[in-house]
Amino acid sequence: MAITGTSSFFSNLFQEDANDLGEYNGTTAQNLHVYSSYTNSSTWQRTSLGYDAADNYAVVRSENSTSGAAPGLGFWVNSGLKWVVDASSNFKPWTDQTYNVGSFNGTGSGSGLRPGTVYVAGNSTSGSGFELGKFASESYELCNDTTNGTIINGLAMLTTSGCAAKPSSALVSGAIGVVIANSGTAGVATLARAGSAYCSFDGSATVVGDYVVPSSTANGGFFPLCHDAGATRPTGTQILGRVLQASAGSATVQMFLDMPGSNVSGGTSNAGTGSCTNQAVTALLTGGPTCTTITSAYVDASVAPAASPALTGTPTAPTAAAGDNSTKIATTAYVRAEISAAWSCPVAGTTAVIQYCNWTVPAGITVTGFDLAASTAAAGCTTFPVLQIWDGTAGAQVGSYSMAFTSGTNFYSQVTGSANVASGHQLRFKITTAASGCTTNAAGVVATLTYQMQN
């Protein structure tokens, strides 16, 4: 190709068609250099597009004549950098928390584009690692036990050599995940420990939302199966997660894993018995709880001690049942309900319809009794008088509290019952039927009512 300005001729540049320019020289790899700085053949900086024959890769290079001085490579979209490989070879977004790897469509229409799996190194010598990928789970790699090995869609436990293996006995704790890939007795298995995974279940039917625990049913002499434990949170065993797919049992079923590795739900079925007195329960084991004494350094001074507490403010307590006779705390509500008080009123005469005394009730009360006594008994009356407890505010008799005088009676039997009088009402005694035709009128009459305060 002839270049007008220099009359140079490039034998390896070709116009392949109307829209494409090619650079080639038989089977010899070609490179294109674009310089950002050029002093001479020993001092320069450039970007090149070409082929790495040693590694058999097509490459884009950032190069500098001084070793280690090359700048990073950037991906420029529209008006600026979006992703870069910096000079230390770290791949990163140009702006923090701005750009994503892949895209997501929440409607499930299929327009989302997501990477398969992101692998992160674990132990640099064992080949273990952490994965976040297309299994919709948080997974990791661990060496397969060379004796018992692992089984796909089965539970695994950790061996003393630090590898994954099928459980040789029924588990109540210690499952480290579900094997989702690369099972066997060699190589490195992939185990899921959180998120969506498929586990092989025993014969129990699976119901969406039920709890998943390790199965006690053997399979080929081992115990790698999962078990549907029902809708009620199980106790005394490791909870692996929840069922996401219904089945009739003996099937490989989708579940949601949520297991830190040795999470045993508290309870008594496999956790032993016992309790801690004035100590904290710090572990729940097969033989019983581990009790730990809490020293004064961990005691909150604002919390009252159990022995002889000096309470402040307005502490509350449950109200004991009426008539209780024990060492329980007596609340103000209990005291008010238990106290029986009395109010007496002198009745000056019985020969006219008239009201005596006037007590404005300070709080709601329940009238429980009515007593009457006369130092001089009525006698020979054509009409004997009648005395009632009266609500002056309501203008009505209180309950059924009414007592008729009888000839020659000085002390009358108490009338009992239960009638409420509201706070602020005026309580009185009233002669509702006047005495007439008596040879002796009652005198020295005293009426008394008993009551309890309402809660």
Stockholm file with secondary structure:
# STOCKHOLM 1.0

chainA/1-455         MAITGTSSFFSNLFQEDANDLGEYNGTTAQNLHVYSSYTNSSTWQRTSLGYDAADNYAVVRSENSTSGAAPGLGFWVNSGLKWVVDASSNFKPWTDQTYNVGSFNGTGSGSGLRPGTVYVAGNSTSGSGFELGKFASESYELCNDTTNGTIINGLAMLTTSGCAAKPSSALVSGAIGVVIANSGTAGVATLARAGSAYCSFDGSATVVGDYVVPSSTANGGFFPLCHDAGATRPTGTQILGRVLQASAGSATVQMFLDMPGSNVSGGTSNAGTGSCTNQAVTALLTGGPTCTTITSAYVDASVAPAASPALTGTPTAPTAAAGDNSTKIATTAYVRAEISAAWSCPVAGTTAVIQYCNWTVPAGITVTGFDLAASTAAAGCTTFPVLQIWDGTAGAQVGSYSMAFTSGTNFYSQVTGSANVASGHQLRFKITTAASGCTTNAAGVVATLTYQMQN
#=GR chainA/1-455 SS CEETTTTEECTTEEECSSSCEEECBTTBCCCEEEEEEEEETTEEEEEEEEEETTTTEEEEEEEESSTTCCCCEEEEETTEEEEEECTTCCEEESSTTTCCSSCCCTTCSSCCCCCSEEEEECCTTTCCEEEEETTSEEEEEEEBCSSSCCCTTSEEEECTTSCEECCSSCCSSCEEEEEEECCSSSSEEEEEEEEEEEEEBCSSCBCTTCEEEECCSCBTTBCCCEEEEESSCCCSSBCCEEECSCBSSSSEEEEEEECCSSCBCCSSSSSCCCCCSSSEEEEEETTEEEEECCCGGGCCTTSCCSSSCCCCSCCCCCCCCTTCCSSSCCCHHHHHHHCCEEEEEEECCSSSCEEEEEEECSSCEEEEEEEEEEEECCBSCSBCCEEEEEETTTTEEEEEEEEECCTTCSBCCCEEEEEEECTTCEEEEEEEECCBSCSBCCEEEEEEEEEEECC
#=GC SS_cons         CEETTTTEECTTEEECSSSCEEECBTTBCCCEEEEEEEEETTEEEEEEEEEETTTTEEEEEEEESSTTCCCCEEEEETTEEEEEECTTCCEEESSTTTCCSSCCCTTCSSCCCCCSEEEEECCTTTCCEEEEETTSEEEEEEEBCSSSCCCTTSEEEECTTSCEECCSSCCSSCEEEEEEECCSSSSEEEEEEEEEEEEEBCSSCBCTTCEEEECCSCBTTBCCCEEEEESSCCCSSBCCEEECSCBSSSSEEEEEEECCSSCBCCSSSSSCCCCCSSSEEEEEETTEEEEECCCGGGCCTTSCCSSSCCCCSCCCCCCCCTTCCSSSCCCHHHHHHHCCEEEEEEECCSSSCEEEEEEECSSCEEEEEEEEEEEECCBSCSBCCEEEEEETTTTEEEEEEEEECCTTCSBCCCEEEEEEECTTCEEEEEEEECCBSCSBCCEEEEEEEEEEECC
//
